[in-house]
Amino acid sequence: MSSDLPDLTKFLHDETKNKLVIYELEFNKIDDPNEKLRDHAKSQGQCACRLWLILFLVNFAIITIIMFLLLLLLIEVGPVPPYQTYGKQCVSAKCDSSKGLVCTDISKSKTCRCPSGNWFWYNNTKCRECPPNWIVGNNSTGCYLVSSTDLTFTDASQWCITSESRLIEILNENIFRTLQSIKDFSFNVTKTYWIGLRETGSNTNIYRWITTALTFSNSNYFCSGQPAHIYNYYFQEYDQCIGLYIQSNTSSCLRDSTCSNVLPFICELY
């Protein structure tokens, strides 16, 4: 009996040891809650980092686009006030040099103008150099060519187009006054020069500029007794196209003529 006691004790000791090993193995299978918290925090941190990076890139892209658009606006429009544009006084503010303007003393008044010489105010946007043999109008307001050849109205219009211009359109009083400078343009007195105006139909009394399609409404520009609407039996058509008639060395007016007539003409850059 006494000899069996050590064996029993040894058995219990071994059994207990085996159970501890099993318990330890089983315990190791259980997830460590601290480890879970660490993994969760790590994943949250990565997500937060990615979100912050995305927001940063989006904001950077937006700022870059805005800066690019502002740069384009500055290039296109030019400096903001107090820079002055064409025809404005430049006593207290500088002229907009990005448009080629310079401060010019005209009749004791400092005004923003294009440089002297062959420069003119182009399309109300900037100063542009007039090509050789073309004429700069009063106060650099336009660039014109008086033809030395005679063409029909249609051919004259096409000639101007191929020269990257158009038959002149008298869209305001200033242009009409410019054309009164007969000596500057070397007009021939009693000659008629095609301009870009014609009647919309026979005897309609409605006239439109052929490039802008604007309706002409200032009848004061017509010569006395004009428009006459005379029927031309040779060409078998009414007078529907308009020309600038040079009355004298100091005045001119508008008169109608048959579009098939060959006349000199006036082109303008626009």
C-alpha positions in Angstrom: 0.0 0.0 0.0 2.8 2.3 0.9 4.6 1.5 -2.3 1.7 2.6 -4.4 1.6 6.0 -2.7 4.6 7.5 -4.6 3.3 6.2 -7.8 -0.1 7.9 -7.2 1.7 11.1 -6.2 3.8 11.0 -9.4 0.7 10.3 -11.4 -1.1 13.3 -9.9 1.9 15.5 -10.5 2.2 14.4 -14.1 -1.5 14.8 -14.7 -1.4 18.3 -13.2 1.5 19.3 -15.4 -0.2 18.0 -18.5 -3.3 20.0 -17.7 -1.2 23.1 -17.2 0.4 22.6 -20.6 -3.1 22.1 -22.1 -4.4 25.2 -20.3 -1.4 27.2 -21.5 -2.0 26.1 -25.1 -5.7 26.9 -24.9 -5.0 30.2 -23.3 -2.6 31.1 -26.1 -5.4 30.6 -28.6 -7.4 33.4 -26.9 -7.0 36.8 -28.6 -5.2 39.3 -26.6 -7.7 42.3 -26.1 -4.8 44.7 -25.9 -3.4 43.4 -29.2 -6.9 44.0 -30.7 -6.9 47.5 -29.5 -3.5 48.1 -30.9 -4.5 46.7 -34.3 -7.7 48.8 -34.4 -5.9 52.0 -33.5 -3.3 51.3 -36.1 -5.9 50.7 -38.8 -7.8 53.9 -37.7 -4.6 55.9 -37.9 -3.9 54.6 -41.4 -7.4 55.6 -42.5 -7.0 59.0 -40.9 -3.7 59.5 -42.6 -5.1 58.5 -46.0 -8.1 60.8 -45.6 -5.9 63.7 -44.6 -3.7 63.1 -47.6 -6.7 63.0 -50.0 -8.0 66.3 -48.5 -4.6 67.9 -48.9 -4.3 66.9 -52.5 -7.8 68.1 -53.3 -7.2 71.5 -51.7 -3.8 71.8 -53.4 -5.5 71.0 -56.8 -8.2 73.6 -56.2 -5.7 76.3 -55.2 -3.5 75.5 -58.2 -6.5 75.8 -60.6 -7.6 79.1 -59.0 -4.1 80.6 -59.3 -3.9 79.5 -63.0 -7.3 81.1 -63.8 -6.2 84.3 -62.0 -3.0 84.4 -64.1 -5.0 83.9 -67.3 -7.3 86.7 -66.3 -4.4 89.0 -65.6 -2.8 88.2 -68.9 -6.1 88.7 -70.8 -7.5 91.7 -69.0 -4.3 93.4 -67.9 -3.6 95.3 -64.7 -6.5 96.3 -62.5 -7.3 99.9 -61.7 -5.8 102.5 -61.1 -4.3 101.7 -64.6 -6.2 103.7 -67.2 -7.5 102.5 -70.6 -7.6 104.2 -74.0 -8.9 107.8 -74.0 -8.8 108.2 -70.3 -6.8 110.9 -68.5 -3.4 109.8 -67.1 -2.8 112.6 -64.6 -3.3 110.7 -61.4 -3.0 107.1 -62.8 -0.8 105.3 -65.2 -1.9 104.0 -68.6 -2.3 100.3 -69.1 1.0 99.4 -70.6 0.0 95.8 -71.2 -2.3 97.1 -73.9 0.5 99.2 -75.4 -0.9 102.5 -74.2 1.3 105.5 -73.3 0.4 108.8 -71.6 0.3 111.5 -74.4 0.0 115.2 -74.0 -2.9 116.3 -76.4 -4.1 119.8 -76.3 -2.7 120.4 -72.8 -4.5 117.2 -71.6 -2.6 114.1 -70.7 -4.5 111.1 -72.2 -3.8 107.4 -72.7 -3.2 106.8 -76.4 -1.4 104.4 -78.7 2.2 105.3 -79.5 2.7 107.8 -82.3 3.4 106.6 -85.7 1.6 103.7 -87.3 -0.2 102.4 -84.2 -3.9 102.4 -83.7 -6.5 101.3 -81.1 -7.5 97.8 -82.3 -11.0 96.5 -81.7 -11.2 98.4 -78.3 -8.7 95.9 -76.8 -5.1 96.9 -77.5 -2.7 99.0 -79.6 -1.8 97.4 -82.9 0.6 98.4 -85.7 -1.0 99.4 -88.9 0.5 97.6 -92.0 2.6 99.5 -94.5 0.6 101.7 -96.9 -2.4 101.7 -94.6 -3.7 104.9 -92.9 -4.1 105.5 -89.2 -7.3 107.4 -88.5 -7.8 110.4 -86.2 -6.6 109.9 -82.7 -5.3 106.4 -83.7 -8.9 105.1 -83.8 -8.6 102.8 -86.8 -6.5 101.5 -89.6 -7.7 101.9 -93.2 -6.7 101.2 -96.8 -8.0 103.2 -99.7 -7.8 101.0 -102.8 -6.1 102.1 -106.0 -8.1 99.7 -108.1 -11.8 99.6 -108.9 -13.9 96.5 -108.2 -17.6 95.5 -107.9 -19.1 95.6 -104.4 -18.8 91.8 -104.0 -15.2 91.6 -105.3 -14.2 94.6 -103.1 -15.6 92.9 -100.0 -13.8 89.7 -100.9 -10.5 91.6 -101.4 -10.8 93.1 -98.0 -11.5 89.7 -96.4 -8.4 88.2 -98.0 -6.4 91.1 -96.5 -7.8 90.1 -93.0 -10.0 93.2 -93.0 -13.5 94.2 -94.1 -15.2 97.0 -96.1 -15.3 99.8 -93.6 -18.4 100.1 -91.4 -19.4 103.5 -90.1 -20.7 102.3 -86.7 -20.4 105.6 -84.9 -20.0 109.4 -85.4 -16.3 109.3 -84.6 -15.6 107.0 -87.6 -17.7 109.3 -89.9 -15.8 112.3 -88.7 -12.6 110.5 -89.4 -13.6 110.0 -93.0 -14.1 113.7 -93.4 -10.3 114.1 -93.3 -10.1 113.9 -97.1 -6.4 114.9 -97.3 -5.3 112.2 -94.9 -6.9 109.5 -97.1 -6.0 111.0 -100.4 -9.5 110.7 -101.7 -10.4 111.9 -105.2 -13.1 114.5 -105.1 -16.4 113.5 -106.8 -15.4 109.8 -106.5 -17.5 107.2 -104.7 -15.8 104.5 -102.6 -17.5 101.3 -101.6 -18.2 100.8 -97.9 -19.7 97.7 -96.2 -23.3 98.8 -96.4 -26.1 97.5 -98.6 -29.9 97.4 -98.8 -31.6 94.2 -97.7 -33.8 94.1 -100.8 -35.1 96.2 -103.7 -36.6 99.5 -102.4 -36.9 98.3 -98.8 -35.0 101.3 -97.3 -33.5 98.9 -94.8 -29.7 98.9 -94.8 -27.3 96.5 -93.0 -23.6 96.4 -92.5 -22.5 93.2 -94.3 -20.0 92.0 -91.6 -21.7 92.9 -88.3 -25.2 92.5 -89.7 -26.2 95.6 -87.7 -29.0 97.8 -89.1 -28.0 101.2 -90.3 -30.2 103.9 -89.0 -28.5 107.3 -89.4 -30.0 108.8 -92.5 -28.2 112.1 -91.8 -25.1 110.4 -93.4 -26.8 110.2 -96.8 -26.2 112.9 -99.5 -29.1 115.1 -100.4 -31.7 113.2 -102.4 -30.2 109.8 -101.4 -30.9 107.0 -101.4 -32.2 107.3 -104.9 -33.2 103.6 -105.7 -32.5 104.1 -109.4 -33.0 101.1 -111.7 -29.9 100.3 -113.8 -31.0 98.9 -117.1 -27.6 97.9 -118.1 -27.1 95.7 -115.1 -30.9 95.2 -114.7 -30.8 95.8 -111.0 -31.6 98.6 -108.5 -29.0 100.6 -106.7 -28.7 98.7 -103.5 -25.0 99.0 -102.4 -23.7 102.1 -100.6 -20.6 104.1 -101.2 -18.9 107.1 -99.6 -19.2 110.0 -102.0 -16.4 112.7 -101.8 -18.3 116.0 -102.2 -15.3 118.3 -101.7 -12.0 118.6 -99.9 -13.8 119.0 -96.6 -16.9 116.9 -96.7 -18.3 113.5 -97.8 -21.7 111.7 -97.6 -23.3 108.4 -98.5 -25.0 107.5 -101.8 -26.3 104.3 -103.4 -25.1 102.7 -106.5 -25.6 99.5 -108.5 -23.6 96.7 -106.8 -22.2 95.6 -110.2 -20.5 99.0 -110.7 -16.7 98.9 -110.4 -15.5 101.5 -107.8 -12.6 102.1 -105.5 -13.2 100.9 -101.9 -12.1 101.4 -98.3 -11.0 98.5 -96.1 -10.5 98.6 -92.3 -8.8 96.3 -89.9 -11.1 95.1 -87.1 
